[in-house]
Amino acid sequence: MNISTPLKTAIVAAAVALLASCGGGDDAEAGSPMEFAVQPDTRDITVPAGSTTCGVDDSGLLKFTIVGGAGPYKIKSTNAGMIPVPDVVAKPGDQFSIELTGTCFDPALLTIHDALNHVVTVTVTNKKEGA
């Protein structure tokens, strides 16, 4: 069977259009099937008023879990008093912690960026009672 060149071109164009419309690829290419979030999205630490410092890390006191989005995820802090450990996680469901240095802040933010350039924020408060 001999197919004419214009017909071949039309068939190829239709096939390309069909494949392009289905999304294809993995989550990083097609978009995430789940909404991007971090759980919990807020944390509040309050120490007694007579304390000499605000809260410090207590073996993973502040743990967070990545939900949805597309990895890898980059975690940044707006305050030197809380350090993300690790500062990059690979995939949804992975956890990271915040190391507290004893500095008071009310509030500070964590920004988490996924591979699709989506951003979520987590609010963390570390203060003395009554402050």
Stockholm file with secondary structure:
# STOCKHOLM 1.0

chainA/1-131         MNISTPLKTAIVAAAVALLASCGGGDDAEAGSPMEFAVQPDTRDITVPAGSTTCGVDDSGLLKFTIVGGAGPYKIKSTNAGMIPVPDVVAKPGDQFSIELTGTCFDPALLTIHDALNHVVTVTVTNKKEGA
#=GR chainA/1-131 SS CCCCHHHHHHHHHHHHHHHHHTCCSCHHHHCCSSCCEEESSEEEEEECTTCSSCCBCCSSSEEEEEESSCSCEEEEESSTTEEEESSEECSTTCEEEEEEBSCCEEEEEEEEECTTSCEEEEEEEEEETTC
#=GC SS_cons         CCCCHHHHHHHHHHHHHHHHHTCCSCHHHHCCSSCCEEESSEEEEEECTTCSSCCBCCSSSEEEEEESSCSCEEEEESSTTEEEESSEECSTTCEEEEEEBSCCEEEEEEEEECTTSCEEEEEEEEEETTC
//
